[in-house]
Amino acid sequence: MNVWIAIAATALGCYLVKLLGLLVPAGALERPLVKRLSALLPVALLAALTAQQTFSTGHQVLLDARGAGLAAAALALAVRAPFLVIVGAAVLVTAGVRALGG
């Protein structure tokens, strides 16, 4: 029975969050600061997710082959390589570091 209470509470919470978004006046969304923040928020969330997935396992922070792959991808991105080259560089460097025992 507790599971159904949790499901109902979650559904109600999701509905209320969506309703709250609809109740925001349109003028508040047109402000330059709000527009700038809404454009930057997805980038910040993606960067945080990438860092968390790359540099942690459980409750520990560590630097392993995934960090080397991310560095290779960042380098390929800095030289404006095509997307497939960026992904390929990250995969090859990560696999190479793991093959060397890292």
N, CA, C and O atoms as a DFTB+ gen file, in Angstrom:
408 C
 N C O
     1  1       0.809      -1.199       0.000
     2  2       0.000       0.000       0.000
     3  2       0.857       1.270       0.000
     4  3       0.469       2.284      -0.581
     5  1       2.010       1.211       0.647
     6  2       2.890       2.382       0.690
     7  2       3.396       2.771      -0.689
     8  3       3.650       3.945      -0.956
     9  1       3.543       1.775      -1.570
    10  2       4.015       2.065      -2.923
    11  2       2.993       2.927      -3.648
    12  3       3.371       3.858      -4.359
    13  1       1.710       2.637      -3.484
    14  2       0.673       3.410      -4.166
    15  2       0.591       4.827      -3.621
    16  3       0.291       5.763      -4.362
    17  1       0.852       4.985      -2.350
    18  2       0.885       6.338      -1.772
    19  2       2.037       7.127      -2.383
    20  3       1.883       8.303      -2.714
    21  1       3.187       6.483      -2.532
    22  2       4.345       7.144      -3.139
    23  2       4.075       7.492      -4.596
    24  3       4.458       8.567      -5.058
    25  1       3.420       6.595      -5.324
    26  2       3.098       6.862      -6.722
    27  2       2.122       8.028      -6.830
    28  3       2.296       8.906      -7.675
    29  1       1.098       8.044      -5.983
    30  2       0.121       9.134      -6.010
    31  2       0.763      10.462      -5.629
    32  3       0.477      11.489      -6.244
    33  1       1.627      10.449      -4.623
    34  2       2.306      11.684      -4.210
    35  2       3.225      12.196      -5.314
    36  3       3.300      13.402      -5.549
    37  1       3.918      11.297      -5.987
    38  2       4.797      11.689      -7.085
    39  2       3.988      12.268      -8.248
    40  3       4.363      13.289      -8.825
    41  1       2.887      11.615      -8.585
    42  2       2.040      12.119      -9.673
    43  2       1.481      13.495      -9.333
    44  3       1.464      14.385     -10.184
    45  1       1.027      13.676      -8.106
    46  2       0.511      14.972      -7.682
    47  2       1.607      16.035      -7.710
    48  3       1.373      17.164      -8.142
    49  1       2.803      15.670      -7.248
    50  2       3.923      16.616      -7.280
    51  2       4.282      17.019      -8.694
    52  3       4.529      18.197      -8.952
    53  1       4.318      16.069      -9.618
    54  2       4.616      16.388     -11.020
    55  2       3.554      17.305     -11.607
    56  3       3.874      18.246     -12.333
    57  1       2.296      17.033     -11.296
    58  2       1.209      17.880     -11.793
    59  2       1.344      19.302     -11.254
    60  3       1.172      20.268     -11.996
    61  1       1.651      19.429      -9.961
    62  2       1.770      20.756      -9.362
    63  2       2.952      21.537      -9.933
    64  3       2.854      22.748     -10.131
    65  1       4.069      20.856     -10.200
    66  2       5.223      21.536     -10.798
    67  2       4.870      22.024     -12.203
    68  3       5.224      23.139     -12.586
    69  1       4.174      21.188     -12.961
    70  2       3.771      21.596     -14.304
    71  2       2.779      22.755     -14.239
    72  3       2.873      23.689     -15.035
    73  1       1.841      22.708     -13.313
    74  2       0.878      23.789     -13.147
    75  2       1.575      25.082     -12.737
    76  3       1.215      26.159     -13.212
    77  1       2.560      24.983     -11.869
    78  2       3.312      26.162     -11.446
    79  2       4.006      26.824     -12.633
    80  3       4.058      28.050     -12.731
    81  1       4.540      25.994     -13.535
    82  2       5.174      26.542     -14.730
    83  2       4.198      27.269     -15.634
    84  3       4.560      28.255     -16.276
    85  1       2.975      26.794     -15.690
    86  2       1.970      27.450     -16.519
    87  2       1.442      28.731     -15.900
    88  3       0.933      29.600     -16.608
    89  1       1.558      28.855     -14.591
    90  2       1.033      30.034     -13.901
    91  2       2.009      31.209     -13.882
    92  3       1.639      32.307     -13.465
    93  1       3.250      30.995     -14.327
    94  2       4.230      32.079     -14.358
    95  2       3.807      33.078     -15.425
    96  3       3.523      32.684     -16.556
    97  1       3.760      34.352     -15.091
    98  2       3.361      35.357     -16.095
    99  2       4.348      35.411     -17.263
   100  3       5.555      35.245     -17.086
   101  1       3.809      35.645     -18.453
   102  2       4.654      35.677     -19.655
   103  2       5.703      36.780     -19.571
   104  3       6.804      36.627     -20.101
   105  1       5.377      37.880     -18.916
   106  2       6.342      38.974     -18.784
   107  2       7.578      38.583     -18.002
   108  3       8.671      39.082     -18.271
   109  1       7.414      37.694     -17.036
   110  2       8.567      37.240     -16.244
   111  2       9.517      36.399     -17.085
   112  3      10.725      36.400     -16.847
   113  1       8.979      35.684     -18.064
   114  2       9.816      34.838     -18.914
   115  2      10.540      35.612     -20.000
   116  3      11.478      35.095     -20.607
   117  1      10.124      36.827     -20.251
   118  2      10.731      37.646     -21.302
   119  2      11.898      38.490     -20.809
   120  3      12.533      39.177     -21.609
   121  1      12.193      38.457     -19.532
   122  2      13.310      39.239     -18.998
   123  2      14.634      38.690     -19.531
   124  3      14.778      37.478     -19.691
   125  1      15.604      39.571     -19.808
   126  2      16.888      39.118     -20.363
   127  2      17.632      38.131     -19.445
   128  3      18.236      37.171     -19.923
   129  1      17.583      38.372     -18.144
   130  2      18.274      37.471     -17.225
   131  2      17.668      36.075     -17.264
   132  3      18.401      35.085     -17.266
   133  1      16.365      35.981     -17.293
   134  2      15.693      34.681     -17.336
   135  2      16.010      33.970     -18.648
   136  3      16.245      32.761     -18.652
   137  1      16.018      34.696     -19.749
   138  2      16.355      34.096     -21.044
   139  2      17.785      33.573     -21.045
   140  3      18.047      32.474     -21.533
   141  1      18.713      34.363     -20.498
   142  2      20.111      33.948     -20.478
   143  2      20.304      32.721     -19.590
   144  3      21.028      31.794     -19.954
   145  1      19.658      32.718     -18.431
   146  2      19.782      31.574     -17.530
   147  2      19.148      30.324     -18.120
   148  3      19.688      29.229     -17.963
   149  1      18.020      30.466     -18.793
   150  2      17.376      29.296     -19.380
   151  2      18.190      28.733     -20.543
   152  3      18.092      27.545     -20.851
   153  1      18.985      29.570     -21.183
   154  2      19.854      29.084     -22.252
   155  2      21.086      28.378     -21.690
   156  3      21.595      27.444     -22.310
   157  1      21.568      28.809     -20.531
   158  2      22.784      28.230     -19.963
   159  2      22.532      27.042     -19.047
   160  3      23.446      26.252     -18.812
   161  1      21.344      26.895     -18.534
   162  2      21.048      25.834     -17.581
   163  2      21.255      24.433     -18.153
   164  3      21.855      23.605     -17.467
   165  1      20.799      24.115     -19.360
   166  2      21.056      22.771     -19.882
   167  2      22.544      22.455     -20.034
   168  3      22.962      21.320     -19.804
   169  1      23.339      23.442     -20.415
   170  2      24.780      23.229     -20.555
   171  2      25.402      22.923     -19.201
   172  3      26.232      22.021     -19.089
   173  1      25.009      23.662     -18.178
   174  2      25.545      23.428     -16.840
   175  2      25.141      22.059     -16.302
   176  3      25.955      21.370     -15.687
   177  1      23.897      21.662     -16.526
   178  2      23.446      20.353     -16.063
   179  2      24.161      19.227     -16.795
   180  3      24.524      18.225     -16.178
   181  1      24.370      19.373     -18.098
   182  2      25.088      18.352     -18.851
   183  2      26.545      18.258     -18.412
   184  3      27.092      17.159     -18.316
   185  1      27.175      19.391     -18.148
   186  2      28.565      19.381     -17.664
   187  2      28.660      18.717     -16.299
   188  3      29.593      17.954     -16.047
   189  1      27.713      18.994     -15.419
   190  2      27.722      18.365     -14.094
   191  2      27.500      16.867     -14.194
   192  3      28.148      16.096     -13.485
   193  1      26.591      16.442     -15.066
   194  2      26.349      15.012     -15.246
   195  2      27.572      14.317     -15.826
   196  3      27.920      13.215     -15.401
   197  1      28.226      14.953     -16.791
   198  2      29.434      14.378     -17.381
   199  2      30.533      14.242     -16.331
   200  3      31.190      13.204     -16.257
   201  1      30.736      15.263     -15.532
   202  2      31.765      15.204     -14.490
   203  2      31.451      14.131     -13.457
   204  3      32.342      13.402     -13.023
   205  1      30.194      14.035     -13.068
   206  2      29.818      13.035     -12.061
   207  2      29.999      11.621     -12.606
   208  3      30.478      10.743     -11.889
   209  1      29.628      11.389     -13.849
   210  2      29.753      10.053     -14.435
   211  2      31.205       9.703     -14.758
   212  3      31.564       8.526     -14.784
   213  1      32.039      10.705     -15.002
   214  2      33.426      10.442     -15.383
   215  2      34.338      10.263     -14.179
   216  3      35.209       9.394     -14.192
   217  1      34.157      11.051     -13.160
   218  2      35.126      11.087     -12.068
   219  2      34.634      10.479     -10.764
   220  3      35.229      10.735      -9.717
   221  1      33.564       9.678     -10.788
   222  2      33.122       9.073      -9.537
   223  2      32.628       7.658      -9.772
   224  3      32.117       7.316     -10.838
   225  1      32.799       6.854      -8.742
   226  2      32.211       5.520      -8.698
   227  2      31.649       5.347      -7.301
   228  3      32.396       5.250      -6.327
   229  1      30.359       5.310      -7.209
   230  2      29.734       5.208      -5.898
   231  2      29.964       6.473      -5.100
   232  3      29.480       7.545      -5.464
   233  1      30.704       6.346      -4.009
   234  2      30.967       7.497      -3.138
   235  2      32.424       7.946      -3.211
   236  3      32.876       8.713      -2.361
   237  1      33.161       7.480      -4.212
   238  2      34.579       7.830      -4.334
   239  2      34.816       8.640      -5.599
   240  3      34.167       8.436      -6.625
   241  1      35.759       9.558      -5.499
   242  2      36.193      10.315      -6.666
   243  2      37.508       9.710      -7.122
   244  3      38.431       9.554      -6.322
   245  1      37.603       9.364      -8.408
   246  2      38.837       8.788      -8.906
   247  2      39.086       9.229     -10.338
   248  3      38.168       9.630     -11.053
   249  1      40.314       9.149     -10.728
   250  2      40.728       9.511     -12.081
   251  2      41.233       8.244     -12.751
   252  3      42.259       7.695     -12.348
   253  1      40.525       7.779     -13.767
   254  2      40.916       6.563     -14.456
   255  2      40.881       6.787     -15.966
   256  3      41.038       7.917     -16.428
   257  1      40.681       5.738     -16.724
   258  2      40.705       5.823     -18.180
   259  2      39.610       6.731     -18.725
   260  3      39.774       7.334     -19.785
   261  1      38.500       6.832     -18.011
   262  2      37.421       7.705     -18.476
   263  2      37.866       9.168     -18.514
   264  3      37.466       9.916     -19.406
   265  1      38.679       9.572     -17.564
   266  2      39.200      10.942     -17.558
   267  2      40.105      11.210     -18.745
   268  3      40.071      12.289     -19.336
   269  1      40.916      10.216     -19.088
   270  2      41.786      10.367     -20.259
   271  2      40.958      10.466     -21.533
   272  3      41.278      11.256     -22.421
   273  1      39.902       9.677     -21.628
   274  2      39.019       9.750     -22.791
   275  2      38.316      11.093     -22.889
   276  3      38.163      11.644     -23.979
   277  1      37.891      11.617     -21.747
   278  2      37.251      12.933     -21.735
   279  2      38.241      14.019     -22.144
   280  3      37.881      14.951     -22.863
   281  1      39.476      13.902     -21.692
   282  2      40.505      14.880     -22.085
   283  2      40.772      14.812     -23.587
   284  3      40.954      15.845     -24.231
   285  1      40.797      13.608     -24.147
   286  2      40.998      13.463     -25.594
   287  2      39.830      14.073     -26.361
   288  3      40.028      14.728     -27.384
   289  1      38.617      13.857     -25.866
   290  2      37.446      14.452     -26.525
   291  2      37.492      15.970     -26.443
   292  3      37.148      16.653     -27.408
   293  1      37.912      16.504     -25.303
   294  2      38.008      17.956     -25.147
   295  2      39.060      18.528     -26.094
   296  3      38.859      19.593     -26.677
   297  1      40.168      17.832     -26.246
   298  2      41.212      18.282     -27.163
   299  2      40.712      18.262     -28.606
   300  3      40.949      19.206     -29.359
   301  1      40.024      17.191     -28.992
   302  2      39.479      17.112     -30.353
   303  2      38.420      18.190     -30.575
   304  3      38.311      18.744     -31.669
   305  1      37.647      18.484     -29.542
   306  2      36.649      19.547     -29.644
   307  2      37.316      20.908     -29.779
   308  3      36.818      21.777     -30.496
   309  1      38.436      21.099     -29.096
   310  2      39.147      22.382     -29.146
   311  2      39.708      22.661     -30.537
   312  3      39.802      23.819     -30.945
   313  1      40.083      21.611     -31.267
   314  2      40.599      21.810     -32.628
   315  2      39.484      21.713     -33.668
   316  3      39.748      21.609     -34.866
   317  1      38.236      21.747     -33.197
   318  2      37.043      21.758     -34.040
   319  2      36.949      20.540     -34.944
   320  3      36.640      20.660     -36.129
   321  1      37.217      19.365     -34.383
   322  2      37.087      18.122     -35.139
   323  2      35.603      17.785     -35.304
   324  3      34.775      18.233     -34.511
   325  1      35.266      17.005     -36.320
   326  2      33.870      16.567     -36.474
   327  2      33.444      15.670     -35.304
   328  3      34.281      15.086     -34.615
   329  1      32.133      15.577     -35.098
   330  2      31.593      14.860     -33.951
   331  2      32.082      13.411     -33.891
   332  3      32.469      12.937     -32.824
   333  1      32.068      12.713     -35.012
   334  2      32.502      11.308     -35.002
   335  2      33.980      11.174     -34.652
   336  3      34.376      10.195     -34.019
   337  1      34.783      12.122     -35.045
   338  2      36.204      12.103     -34.690
   339  2      36.358      12.323     -33.185
   340  3      37.204      11.689     -32.555
   341  1      35.562      13.201     -32.609
   342  2      35.612      13.455     -31.167
   343  2      35.258      12.192     -30.398
   344  3      35.958      11.811     -29.460
   345  1      34.170      11.544     -30.799
   346  2      33.750      10.311     -30.124
   347  2      34.795       9.217     -30.327
   348  3      35.133       8.494     -29.390
   349  1      35.297       9.100     -31.536
   350  2      36.323       8.083     -31.818
   351  2      37.590       8.301     -31.008
   352  3      38.176       7.343     -30.505
   353  1      38.015       9.543     -30.877
   354  2      39.206       9.834     -30.079
   355  2      38.994       9.449     -28.624
   356  3      39.878       8.868     -27.994
   357  1      37.829       9.770     -28.096
   358  2      37.529       9.425     -26.705
   359  2      37.518       7.915     -26.513
   360  3      38.049       7.413     -25.522
   361  1      36.921       7.191     -27.444
   362  2      36.853       5.733     -27.329
   363  2      38.241       5.117     -27.437
   364  3      38.607       4.259     -26.635
   365  1      39.012       5.555     -28.427
   366  2      40.343       4.974     -28.618
   367  2      41.278       5.248     -27.440
   368  3      42.010       4.356     -27.010
   369  1      41.258       6.466     -26.922
   370  2      42.127       6.793     -25.794
   371  2      41.692       6.036     -24.543
   372  3      42.534       5.520     -23.808
   373  1      40.395       5.966     -24.299
   374  2      39.917       5.222     -23.135
   375  2      40.288       3.754     -23.239
   376  3      40.757       3.165     -22.265
   377  1      40.083       3.154     -24.410
   378  2      40.438       1.752     -24.596
   379  2      41.935       1.540     -24.487
   380  3      42.385       0.545     -23.919
   381  1      42.714       2.474     -25.031
   382  2      44.166       2.341     -24.942
   383  2      44.676       2.414     -23.514
   384  3      45.544       1.633     -23.123
   385  1      44.147       3.342     -22.734
   386  2      44.563       3.460     -21.330
   387  2      44.163       2.222     -20.551
   388  3      44.929       1.736     -19.719
   389  1      42.964       1.704     -20.814
   390  2      42.534       0.484     -20.127
   391  2      43.376      -0.705     -20.540
   392  3      43.678      -1.559     -19.706
   393  1      43.766      -0.786     -21.813
   394  2      44.613      -1.886     -22.273
   395  2      45.997      -1.840     -21.638
   396  3      46.621      -2.880     -21.425
   397  1      46.473      -0.643     -21.339
   398  2      47.775      -0.498     -20.695
   399  2      47.714      -0.730     -19.197
   400  3      48.734      -0.677     -18.510
   401  1      46.509      -0.988     -18.693
   402  2      46.368      -1.278     -17.275
   403  2      45.960      -0.104     -16.419
   404  3      46.106      -0.155     -15.198
   405  1      45.455       0.952     -17.024
   406  2      45.082       2.162     -16.277
   407  2      43.667       2.230     -15.865
   408  3      43.254       3.203     -15.233
